[in-house]
Amino acid sequence: MRKHLLLGVLVVLTMTHSSTAQTRAFIGAHIIPIDGQEIEHGTLIIEDGQILAIGSAAEIEIPLGAERHNANGMVIMPGLVDTHSHVGQVEGGDGSAPIQPDVRVIDSINPRDSGFQKAQSGGVTTANIMSGSGHLLSGQTLYVKYRDADVIDDLLILDDDGNWLGGIKMANGTNPRRNAPFPGTRAKAAALVRAEYIKASEYGAKKAEAAKAEEDAPPLHLGYEALLDAMSGKKVVHHHTHRHDDILTVLRLSEEFGFRVVLHHVSDAWKVADEIAAAGAGVSLISVDSPGGKLEAKDNHFKSGRMLEQAGALVGFHTDDGITDSRFFLRQAALAVRAGMSREKALFGMTLAGAEMIDLDDRIGSLTPGKDADFIVLSGDPLSVYTHVQETWIDGERVFNRSNAEDRKYATGGYGTGNDQATFIHLLEREAGQ
């Protein structure tokens, strides 16, 4: 684990015992499982990277030999799911074309970026890392766990066949509108998208015909293959959009070509909440609580969460890190509740809703026996401004511990936390006694 290498002997000594135990029991916490009632004085048991049991102290028998963690006065809930992040110095398509589905962000992520550790300190355990929104389609996204990693393979979430998981990033509105070959108008943007999906459909038809006739398939086209994955439902389209008319354009394209879509940002969601819910689209909101930004986002309102909830839509949240900081991700839910969204659905939106949006709700998002042991330990209520993430656990391993002086720097700032090499040099100097 890279952090152990960087942080020196202190972290290794404090983590060795907890890392070797296979069964751990967290005792006395207020537990928020998300998929059930909150539990006072609860017990959470994990084993071999999975949740083994959860319940009240009277209901749960702690296995003999389990490592016990006193969590009295703490709150435990599932790890947070960020459906839209740009950590890892990620890059996507270039200026050669507005639609580049063959581009894969897995080929551009720096797993040693300190942004991963900062996100851990905010309680984020899983994320959808995406390329930017300057293209109508900027590439294939990557679903990751925020483990400590030296290489990208250590972050991947794999399916049963060993394939890495991710979606498709699309955008409309202001961002992709520029000089040719990019579209100059909203109408042209939609026309270009339609044309590309039609080409991919024709390519897919030729492949099917060739297979039926036992003839050679057309030459492999990586971009069309990705679009076919979207149209078949294999990959979810994660779509940047703001204005209400742009939102409806996305829903129209989704219906035309059959792709599943999650709407991201959605500044005007409150204006078309019923239409979004009727279309069955997921919504990933961001709450930007400072003035400025683009004109198309001028009507962004905290009440979108409440209105989407009332309409019956699936609502989650994201950071768009670094637009907002992953360390303060829980603030998204708090602001939504302040504007009338229910506490239950806001916390659901930070966890299980996001898991559903990236097709991982059978593995993460709630403290359900059999799911991955991804959870966070909080100092108080998750919606309080005074609450801090004390510990973050992924796959049954602790990746952040606020009581550790070096880990704490990622949560609060401190020397070198924004400069990976400076952190490394500083720690080497400390270990050398300088």
Secondary structure, DSSP 8 states (H G I E B T S, - for coil): -HHHHHH-HHHHHHHHHHHH-SEEEEEEEEE--SSS--EEEEEEEEETTEEEEEEETTT----TT-EEEE-TT-EEEE-EEEEEE-TTT-----TT-SB-TT-BGGGT--TT-THHHHHHHTTEEEEEE---SSSSEEEE-EEEE----SSGGGTB-B-TTS-B---EEEE-SSTT--STTS-SSHHHHHHHHHHHHHHHHHHHHHHHHHHHTT-------HHHHHHHHHHTTSS-EEEEE-SHHHHHHHHHHHHHH---EEEEE-TTGGGSHHHHHHHT-EEEE----SS-S-GGGTT--TTHHHHHHHHT-EEEE--TBTTS-GGGTHHHHHHHHHTT--HHHHHHHHTHHHHHHTT-TTTSSS--TTSB--EEEESS-TT-TT--EEEEEETTEEEEETTSHHHHHHHH--TTTT-HHHHHHHHHHHHTT-
